[in-house]
């Protein structure tokens, strides 16, 4: 068995989960979270047991309560609605998603037509496009890239959802660059470091494995992209939420299994899969490290200091 490294939690996911846990400690339950803080069923269930309440919109949060915005980011109207309901808001948006929001606003100020490469309906895409309603065109395929129309082909910019397949995004970008030779691109790649690193690692283990299991939830874009990358790289691949979803027939005739995990999947779920294979007699487990990761994002400390002070005052008054 080959275990891909890096795998599992990225810095943005760790930061978002830490924010919810810290809010639960400072404020005490319930703490409201708009949408899933990250796209992983186990994480959501664990936080729910601690007292986090997940809602679809801030309208569902009682006036004056605390609400946390998920790692995928939101459009400005969500913050406006929260202010109108006098909610205390903690923004757990991944800094790399915030970067994309800043880019599209800068492109708009420069008078550029904006194309966003991404998947329709994904929370991150909804948030990014909500920065400039009606001003961003979404492109999801090479075919759409061939057909997209702009008012001035010399004034076009592109941004990218952070969790896309690197190869798919590059193919779409190549079309846009051919059609719009003066295309303005971000100063640094929008696809996040963790997405790129996990895809690079799974490509390598897929070349050695007959079967690749990707631990992650089916609404996790980066997890689904890992499954696709593994298959394109030559291995059968399945996305599983947890060890209970492994099917015996998948293992027929399989000599080498590769394991990876999406950026929102906790390591515990990977270890459960490893234990499953150990119990059925697998004896050789190899970690394949494609590259090292040392990225970390700071918590919004000023906000939490204010919350902690407020919580302390409340405790004194009571």
N, C-alpha and C positions, 0 to 999 in steps of 0.2 A: 504494500500500500504506500502511495506517495501523497504526502500532505503539502499542499502549496503554501509557500510563504512569500509575500505577506497574504493574509486572509483576514476575514472578519472585520471587526470595528475599525473605522477610520477616525481621525481626530474630530471631525465635525459631528459624528454620531456620539462619540464619547462625551463631547462637550454638551450636546443636547440632553442626553440622559442624565448627566451630572447636574444640569440646571434643574431638571424636574425633581431629582432626589433632594437637592439642596433646598428647593422651594418647599418641598414637603416637610423637611426638617425645621425650617425657619417659620413657616406659616401654620403648619399642621394641616391635615386633610380637612376638607377636600381642596385640591388644587386643580383648576381646569386647564385643559390643553386643547387648543384648536387643531383638529385633525390628528392623525397619528404622529407622535413626536418623531419617530423614525418608522420606516416600513418593515416592521418585524413583529409577528404575532406574539412570540414569546416575550419580547420586551414590553409590549403593550399590556399583556396579561399580568406581568410582574409588577409594573407600575400601577396598574388598576388595583391590585391587591393592597398596595401601599396607600391608596387613597387618591390617585390621580383619576380625574373624570375627563374622558375624551368626548369632545363635541365637534359637530361639523362646522358650526358658525358661532361667532361671538354673541349672536342674539340669544343663544341658549344659556349663556353664563349670567348668573344673577348680578344685578347692578352692584357695582362697588367691589366685586370679587377679583381674585387674581386669575389671570389667564396667560398661558405660555403659548407662543407662536412656534410651530414646528420647525425642524431643521431645513425643511424644503422652501421656506420663505413664503411671503404673502404679498398681495398688492396693497398699495397705500390705502385703499378704501376699507380694508380690514382694520387698520390702525384707526382710521377715522371713526368707524362704527364702534370700536372699543372705547375711544375717547367720549363719544356721545353717551355711552352707557357707564361712564365713570369707572372703567375697569383699570386695575393695575396690570400693566402688560410687561412681560419679560420676553424679549426677542431671542429665541434660540436658533435663528436662522444660521446655517453654516456660513462662515466668513467667505467661502469660495462661491456660494450662491449670491451673497451680498455683492461680491465683486461683479458678477454678471449683471445684476440690477444697476449698479453704478455705470457699467459700460453702456447699456442701452440708453440710459438717460444722457450720457455724454454724447453718444451718436446722434441723439435727437437734437441736442443743443447745436450740434455742428451741421444740422440740416440734411442728414443722411437718411436714405430709406433703409429700414432695419429688417433683416431677415434673421429669424431665430431657428436654429436647427434643434429639433426636439420632438418629443412624443405628445400628441394631442391628448389633453385631459390629465396629464401628469401634474401633481401638485406644484412642482417646481416651475413648470412651464406656465401654468395659470398665474402664478405669482409674478413671474418675469413679465409676461404680456400685460398684466394688470398695471404695471408701471406707466404704460403708455397705451391706453385703450384705443384700439383701431389703428395704431401706428406701426405695429409689428406684424410681419407676415411669418407664419409658421411653416417650415419645410421639414418633412419627415422622411422623404425618400429621394432617390436620385431623379426619379420621374418628375416629382414636384419641383426639384431644383431646375430642371430643364424648362419648366413651364412658368415659373414665377415671373411676374411682371413688376417693373418699377418705373417711376416717373422719369428718372434720369440715371442711365446706366453708368455714368461716371461718378455718381454719388450714392454708393451702396455700402452698407456695413453689415457684418455678420457676427452673431453671438451664438453660443452653444449651451444646451442643457449639460449639466456637469456629469451626468451618469450614463452617457451614451457609449455605444460600442465605438472604440477608437477608429477601427477600420471603416465602419459604416459612416461615421461623421466625416472621415477624410475623403471618402468617395463623393459625398454630397458637396463638401467644400471644394473639391477639384472641379466639379461642374460649375459651381458658382464663380470660381476664379477664372475659368475659361470664358464664361458668359459676361463677366464683369471684371475686366482686367485691372481696374483701379479699386477693386474691392478692399475695403478697410477691415482688417481683422484685429482681434484683441491683442494687446501688447504681450500677453502670455496666454497659454492654452486655457480655454474654459473647462475642458474635461478634467475633472479633479485628479490629483496625484494618485489617490487611492484607487479610483476606477482604472486608471491606466496601469498601475502596478499590478493589480489583481488580474487584469486581463493578460498582461505580459506573462505572469506566472502560470496562469491556467493554459496558455498556449503551449508552454514548454512541457507541463506535465501531461497534457493531452496527447503529445507526440509519443509518450512512453506508456500510456494507460489504455486499456480496452474500454474502460468505463470511467466517467468522471461524475461524481455527485457534488452538486452545488448546494450548500446549506443556505437557505434564505426563503423569504416569503414570496408568494407569487405576485404581489403588488410592488415588489422591490425592483426598480428598473435596473440597477447595477447588478443584482443577482441574476435576473433573466438574461442580461447581456453576457454574463460569465458562462451560462449554459450554452448560449448561441456560439460564443467564441470557442468553447471546447469542441462542439460538434463540427464547426468549420475547420478546426485544427485536426480532426480525424478520429475523435473518440465519441462513442455514444454518451449522452449526458442527460441527467435528470435534475430538476430543481426540487428539493425536499425541504419542508418546513422543519422536520425533525426526524429522528431515527425511525419512528413508527411508520413512516411512509416508504421505506425501502421495500421493494418487492422482490421476492425470491427469484422470479424469472429473469430479472435484470442481471443476475449473477451467473446465469448458465454460460459456461464456456469462457468465463472471464478469469484472466490470470493476474492482471494488475488493475487495481482501482486507484483513481486519483480523487482527492478530496480538497475542496476549497469552500470558502464561505463569502457571501456578499458583505458589503461594508456595514450593513445594519444587523448582522447576525452575530450573537455572542459566542464566545469560544466554548462555553459549556455545551452547546448543541453539537459542535464539532467533536468534542471529547466523547459525547454519547455515541456518535457514529463510530469513532475509533473503538470504543468498548464493545459495540455490537460485532465488529469484525474480529476483535480479539476473542470473543466468546465463541465464534464459529470456527476458530482455528487459525486465523491469520497470525503469523508470528513476526513478519518483517514489516516495520513501519519506518519510513524514511521521510524526513523533512527536506523539501527542496526549496531553498531560499533563492528567489530570483533577484531580489534586491532588499536592502534594509530600509526601514521607515523610521524616521525620528521626528515626525511632525506632531505638534501639539498646539491647540488653540486655547487662549486664556478665557476664563469665565468673565461675564460682564460684571466685574468686581464692584464698581461704583454703585450699580443698581442693587446688588445684593447687600452692600454695606447699608444702603438706605433702608432696604427691607428689614435687615437685621435690627437696625435702630428703631424702626417703627414697631417691630415685633416686641422689642424690649420695653418700649414705652407702653405698649398695650398691656404687657404682663404686669408692669408697675401699677398701671391704673386699676387693674383687676385684682 
